[in-house]
């Protein structure tokens, strides 16, 4: 019979804006000595407090499992968090209703057997180590870098003694802590690229047996100042709109360009007036990687797609992983390029040189043969933006669309002139993000991110 191995996981997550720039931290602790065995932290982009807290829990459980990969059901993990929501939901006492939380809770529940994990709520003052890790991750994200364990000073804030409620000491030595930490880091790195399991099968039992009363609203989370940004020196620009909680949560439009078609690598005009091509094999792979990225991030609450096939196929891949429906919006279609559909830029210049020059010079000029001008596209995209922002106020919605609509969303958010469309690069399956606030302001938070495809 295997001797039980016991560890403590302390985890936390925070968002400077709720939603806003977010990060998590987690530490695995030897309950006998109070010494940290493994640490994990990561900046996760724009997310809510609750999402970041769940991500911290997932990281902590993953690290604990990696420390003792052969322990199986003999491993006992006692989780301590200052998030009442996460503790009560994972303990099965509160139902999980919010679509952002369900896949994350399912993912956490699948890491270890349910009988191996216990949960305890603790005050924030007793969760300093994980809190400090989360803030280090958010600081790193603010500076455009990722958190590094070698630079962390979070352990300096760890309490010298743990409060009662910690499991009894391990009966066997913990073993080689350096090797265990290396395993934990490798497991966490792999987990960041792993898709969340199908949520329905994993949390259906908890949904049926959990109590229905006394649950706080999941969308609100903890106070927006739960993880305030450090004091900034004079002259340091504020990152985004995170310090304006009076504006409320923004409507966040995550703009995903569809995956590749056969026309994409050949750089041919492919709009709404052509053959409506399907995704290529490469494009389908890109759509699946995007789906895995959004499943791991856990922030998308709704999906809206262009009616064109390449977008609907990309959206369907994401929706299947997130358990969401796809709504089609005609306004998100690509520009109609008229007689230029299916041609390369060089072929258009050769056949319709004067028309191309006029099109490049003026947003009011349409492509040859009754296509659509950039001014016309901007008009319908602006109308779609206003409609979507009103409909999804305070929520995060994924828009699966095309080059011109995405560039137009970004251009309008920046207040840039029409010629800015020619100064942006948008790769296939790239992600851009714009947040819209109640006072009418917009904040471009991401442009042409392809890191999920590597």
C-alpha positions in Angstrom: 0.0 0.0 0.0 1.3 3.4 -0.9 2.0 5.8 2.0 0.0 9.0 1.6 1.9 12.0 0.5 0.4 15.3 1.6 1.0 18.8 0.3 -0.6 22.2 0.7 -1.5 24.4 -2.3 -2.0 28.1 -1.9 -3.3 29.9 -4.9 -4.6 33.3 -5.9 -5.4 35.4 -8.9 -6.2 39.0 -9.6 -7.2 41.5 -12.2 -6.4 45.2 -12.3 -9.8 46.4 -13.6 -12.0 43.3 -13.3 -11.8 42.6 -16.2 -8.4 44.0 -16.8 -4.7 42.9 -17.0 -4.7 39.7 -14.9 -2.4 37.1 -13.5 -2.2 34.2 -11.1 0.1 32.7 -8.5 0.3 29.4 -6.8 2.7 27.7 -4.4 3.0 24.1 -3.3 4.1 23.8 0.3 5.5 21.0 2.5 3.0 20.9 5.4 5.7 19.6 7.8 8.2 22.5 7.4 6.2 25.2 5.6 8.8 25.3 2.9 7.8 26.0 -0.7 8.3 23.0 -3.0 7.2 24.7 -6.3 6.0 28.1 -7.4 4.0 29.0 -10.5 2.8 32.4 -11.8 1.7 33.7 -15.2 0.3 36.9 -16.8 -2.8 35.8 -18.7 -3.9 39.0 -20.4 -7.3 40.6 -19.9 -9.5 38.5 -17.6 -11.7 38.8 -14.4 -10.6 38.2 -10.9 -12.6 34.9 -10.8 -11.0 33.6 -14.0 -7.5 34.4 -12.7 -8.2 32.7 -9.4 -9.4 29.5 -11.1 -6.2 29.7 -13.3 -4.2 29.9 -10.1 -5.9 26.8 -8.7 -5.3 24.9 -11.9 -1.6 25.8 -11.8 -1.3 24.8 -8.2 -2.9 21.4 -8.6 -0.9 20.8 -11.8 2.4 21.6 -9.9 1.4 19.3 -7.0 0.7 16.4 -9.3 4.0 16.9 -11.1 5.9 16.8 -7.8 4.7 13.2 -7.2 3.8 11.8 -10.6 3.8 8.2 -9.3 1.7 8.8 -6.1 -1.6 8.3 -7.8 -4.5 8.3 -5.3 -2.1 8.3 -2.4 -1.4 12.0 -3.0 -3.5 14.3 -0.8 -3.7 18.0 -1.6 -5.2 20.6 0.8 -6.0 23.8 -1.2 -6.1 27.1 0.7 -7.5 30.2 -1.1 -8.9 33.5 -0.1 -11.6 33.2 -2.9 -14.8 32.2 -1.2 -16.3 31.6 -4.7 -13.7 29.1 -5.9 -13.5 27.3 -2.5 -17.3 26.8 -2.3 -17.8 25.9 -5.9 -15.0 23.4 -6.0 -16.2 21.9 -2.7 -19.6 21.3 -4.3 -21.5 23.6 -2.0 -22.3 26.3 -4.6 -23.5 25.6 -8.2 -21.4 26.8 -11.1 -23.6 28.9 -13.4 -21.3 31.3 -15.1 -20.1 30.2 -18.6 -16.6 31.5 -17.9 -16.3 29.4 -14.7 -17.6 26.1 -15.9 -14.7 24.9 -18.2 -12.2 26.2 -15.6 -13.8 24.3 -12.7 -14.0 21.2 -14.9 -10.4 21.5 -15.8 -9.4 21.9 -12.1 -11.5 18.9 -11.1 -9.9 16.6 -13.7 -6.3 17.1 -12.5 -6.6 14.9 -9.4 -9.3 12.5 -8.1 -11.9 14.5 -6.2 -11.3 12.4 -3.1 -7.6 13.6 -3.1 -8.3 17.3 -2.8 -9.8 19.3 0.1 -10.5 23.0 0.2 -10.3 25.7 2.9 -11.0 29.4 2.7 -8.4 31.6 4.4 -8.2 35.4 4.9 -6.0 37.3 2.3 -3.5 38.0 5.0 -2.7 34.3 5.2 -2.4 34.0 1.4 0.5 36.4 1.0 2.8 34.1 -0.9 0.4 33.3 -3.7 -0.9 36.9 -3.7 2.6 38.2 -4.2 3.2 35.7 -7.1 0.0 36.9 -8.8 1.1 40.5 -8.5 4.6 39.7 -9.8 2.9 38.1 -12.8 0.8 41.2 -13.4 3.8 43.5 -13.0 5.6 41.4 -15.6 2.7 41.6 -18.0 2.6 45.3 -17.6 6.2 45.5 -18.6 5.7 43.3 -21.6 7.5 40.2 -20.2 6.6 36.9 -18.6 7.1 36.0 -14.9 10.4 34.2 -14.1 10.8 32.0 -11.1 14.4 33.0 -10.8 13.5 36.6 -10.2 10.7 36.0 -7.8 10.9 37.4 -4.2 7.4 36.2 -3.3 8.7 33.7 -0.7 10.0 36.6 1.4 6.3 37.5 2.1 5.3 33.9 3.0 4.2 33.4 6.7 6.7 31.7 8.9 4.0 29.3 10.2 0.8 28.0 8.7 -2.5 28.4 10.4 -4.4 25.4 11.8 -6.3 23.3 9.3 -3.2 22.3 7.4 -3.0 18.5 6.8 -0.7 16.5 9.0 2.9 16.2 8.0 3.9 13.9 5.2 4.9 10.4 6.3 7.6 10.1 3.7 10.3 12.6 2.9 9.2 15.0 0.1 12.3 14.0 -1.9 14.4 16.0 -4.3 12.8 19.3 -4.2 14.8 20.8 -7.1 13.9 17.9 -9.3 10.2 18.1 -8.2 10.1 21.8 -9.0 11.6 21.1 -12.4 8.8 18.5 -13.1 6.2 21.0 -11.9 7.5 23.7 -14.2 7.5 21.3 -17.1 4.0 20.2 -16.3 2.7 23.8 -16.1 4.3 24.7 -19.4 2.6 21.8 -21.0 -0.7 22.6 -19.3 -0.7 26.1 -20.8 -1.1 24.6 -24.2 -3.6 21.9 -23.2 -7.2 22.3 -24.0 -9.8 22.2 -21.3 -11.8 18.9 -21.1 -15.4 18.9 -22.3 -17.1 20.7 -19.4 -20.6 19.1 -19.4 -19.4 15.6 -18.6 -17.1 16.7 -15.8 -19.3 19.2 -13.9 -22.8 17.6 -14.4 -22.6 15.7 -11.1 -21.6 18.8 -9.2 -24.5 20.7 -10.8 -27.0 18.1 -9.7 -25.8 17.8 -6.1 -24.6 21.3 -5.2 -26.8 23.5 -3.0 -28.6 26.3 -4.8 -28.7 28.9 -2.1 -26.3 31.6 -0.9 -24.2 31.9 -4.1 -22.9 35.4 -5.0 -23.0 36.6 -8.5 -20.0 35.0 -10.4 -19.8 37.9 -12.9 -19.0 40.5 -10.3 -16.2 38.6 -8.5 -14.3 40.3 -5.7 -13.8 44.0 -5.5 -12.0 45.6 -8.4 -9.3 46.9 -6.0 -8.5 43.4 -4.7 -5.2 43.5 -6.5 -4.4 47.2 -7.1 -1.5 48.1 -9.2 1.7 49.3 -7.4 2.1 53.1 -7.1 3.5 54.5 -10.3 6.0 57.3 -10.4 5.2 60.6 -11.9 5.3 60.4 -15.7 4.6 56.7 -15.9 1.7 56.1 -18.2 -1.3 54.2 -16.9 -1.8 50.9 -18.7 -5.2 51.0 -20.4 -8.3 51.9 -18.5 -7.8 49.6 -15.5 -7.9 52.3 -12.9 -11.3 53.6 -13.8 -13.7 51.2 -12.0 -16.5 53.9 -12.1 -16.9 53.2 -15.8 -17.9 49.6 -15.1 -16.7 46.5 -16.9 -16.2 47.2 -20.6 -17.6 45.3 -23.6 -14.6 43.5 -24.8 -14.5 42.4 -28.5 -11.9 39.7 -29.2 -11.3 39.8 -32.9 -10.2 36.5 -34.4 -9.3 36.4 -38.0 -10.3 33.1 -39.7 -7.8 30.4 -40.4 -6.1 30.0 -43.8 -7.9 29.0 -47.0 -6.2 27.8 -50.2 -6.2 31.5 -51.3 -4.5 32.9 -48.2 -0.8 31.9 -48.8 -1.2 33.0 -52.4 -2.3 36.5 -51.1 -5.3 36.6 -53.4 -8.2 39.0 -52.9 -10.9 36.9 -51.1 -13.9 38.9 -50.0 -17.6 38.4 -49.8 -18.2 38.4 -53.5 -16.0 35.5 -54.5 -16.1 31.7 -54.1 -16.5 31.5 -50.3 -13.6 29.1 -49.8 -13.4 26.6 -46.9 -10.5 26.3 -44.5 -7.5 24.4 -45.7 -5.9 21.7 -43.6 -3.5 24.4 -42.3 -6.5 26.6 -41.5 -8.3 23.9 -39.6 -5.2 23.3 -37.5 -5.0 27.0 -36.8 -8.7 27.0 -35.8 -8.1 24.2 -33.4 -5.1 25.9 -31.8 -7.1 29.1 -31.4 -9.9 27.0 -29.8 -7.4 25.5 -27.3 -6.1 29.0 -26.5 -9.5 30.3 -25.7 -10.5 27.3 -23.7 -7.3 27.7 -21.6 -7.9 31.4 -21.2 -11.5 31.0 -20.1 -12.7 34.5 -20.8 -14.9 34.3 -23.9 -18.6 34.4 -23.0 -20.2 34.7 -26.5 -19.3 34.0 -30.1 -20.4 35.9 -33.2 -19.2 35.1 -36.7 -19.2 36.4 -40.2 -21.5 34.5 -42.5 -18.7 33.4 -44.8 -17.7 29.7 -44.6 -14.1 30.2 -43.4 -15.2 32.2 -40.4 -18.1 29.9 -39.5 -15.7 26.9 -39.6 -13.2 28.7 -37.4 -16.0 29.8 -35.0 -17.4 26.3 -34.9 -14.0 24.9 -33.7 -13.9 27.4 -30.9 -17.5 26.9 -29.9 -17.1 23.2 -29.7 -14.3 23.6 -27.1 -16.2 26.2 -25.1 -19.6 24.7 -25.2 -21.1 27.9 -26.7 -23.4 28.7 -29.6 -22.4 30.8 -32.6 -24.5 33.7 -33.7 -24.0 34.9 -37.3 -23.8 38.7 -38.0 -23.9 39.7 -41.7 -22.1 43.0 -40.9 -18.9 41.1 -40.1 -18.5 39.8 -43.7 -15.4 40.7 -45.6 -15.3 43.5 -48.2 -16.7 42.7 -51.6 -13.7 43.1 -53.9 -15.8 43.0 -57.1 -13.9 41.9 -60.2 -10.7 41.5 -58.2 -11.9 38.5 -56.3 -9.5 35.6 -56.6 -6.7 37.8 -58.1 -3.3 38.7 -56.7 -2.3 42.3 -56.1 0.0 42.0 -59.1 -2.7 40.6 -61.3 -5.1 43.5 -60.4 -2.4 46.1 -61.1 -1.8 44.5 -64.5 -5.5 44.3 -65.4 -7.0 47.3 -63.6 -4.1 49.6 -62.9 -6.0 52.9 -62.9 -8.8 51.5 -60.7 -6.3 50.1 -58.2 -4.4 53.4 -57.9 -7.7 55.2 -57.3 -8.7 52.6 -54.7 -5.5 53.0 -52.8 -5.8 56.8 -52.8 -9.4 57.1 -51.6 -11.5 55.2 -49.1 -14.6 56.2 -51.1 -13.4 54.3 -54.2 -14.8 50.8 -54.8 -12.9 48.0 -56.5 -13.7 47.4 -60.2 -17.0 45.9 -61.1 -19.2 47.3 -58.3 -17.3 46.1 -55.2 -17.4 47.7 -51.8 -15.4 50.8 -50.8 -13.6 51.0 -47.4 -15.9 53.9 -46.5 -18.9 51.6 -47.0 -17.2 48.9 -44.9 -16.4 51.3 -42.1 -20.1 52.4 -42.0 -21.4 48.9 -41.5 -18.6 47.9 -39.1 -19.3 51.0 -37.0 -23.0 50.1 -36.9 -22.1 46.5 -35.9 -19.7 47.8 -33.2 -22.4 50.0 -31.6 -24.9 47.2 -31.7 -22.5 44.6 -30.3 -21.2 46.9 -27.5 -24.7 47.7 -26.4 -25.7 44.0 -26.5 -22.6 42.7 -24.7 -21.9 45.5 -22.2 -19.6 44.2 -19.5 -19.0 40.9 -21.3 -16.3 39.4 -23.5 -17.4 38.3 -27.0 -15.4 36.6 -29.7 -15.9 38.0 -33.2 -14.7 35.7 -35.9 -14.2 37.8 -39.0 -11.8 39.0 -41.7 -8.9 41.4 -42.3 -10.8 44.5 -43.3 -13.4 44.4 -40.5 -10.8 43.8 -37.9 -8.5 46.5 -39.2 -11.6 48.8 -39.2 -12.5 48.0 -35.6 -8.9 48.9 -34.6 -8.7 52.0 -36.8 -12.0 53.4 -35.4 -10.9 52.7 -31.8 -7.7 54.6 -32.4 -9.3 57.4 -34.2 -6.8 56.8 -37.1 -7.3 57.9 -40.7 -8.5 55.5 -43.4 -4.9 55.0 -44.7 -4.1 53.3 -41.4 -5.7 50.2 -42.9 -2.6 49.8 -45.1 -0.3 50.0 -42.1 -1.5 47.0 -40.1 -0.5 43.4 -40.6 -3.1 40.7 -39.7 -2.0 37.1 -40.0 -4.4 34.2 -40.5 -6.0 33.1 -37.1 -4.5 36.1 -35.4 -6.1 37.7 -32.3 -6.7 41.4 -31.7 -8.8 42.9 -28.8 -10.6 46.2 -28.3 -12.5 47.1 -25.1 -15.3 49.7 -25.1 -16.3 51.6 -22.0 -19.5 53.3 -20.9 -18.2 56.8 -21.6 -17.6 56.0 -25.3 -13.9 55.5 -25.0 -12.2 52.5 -26.6 -8.9 50.8 -25.6 -6.9 48.7 -28.1 -5.4 45.9 -26.0 -4.0 43.5 -28.5 -3.1 43.5 -32.3 -2.2 40.5 -34.5 -1.2 38.1 -31.7 -0.2 34.8 -33.1 1.6 33.3 -30.0 -1.1 30.6 -29.7 -0.1 29.2 -33.1 3.5 28.5 -32.2 
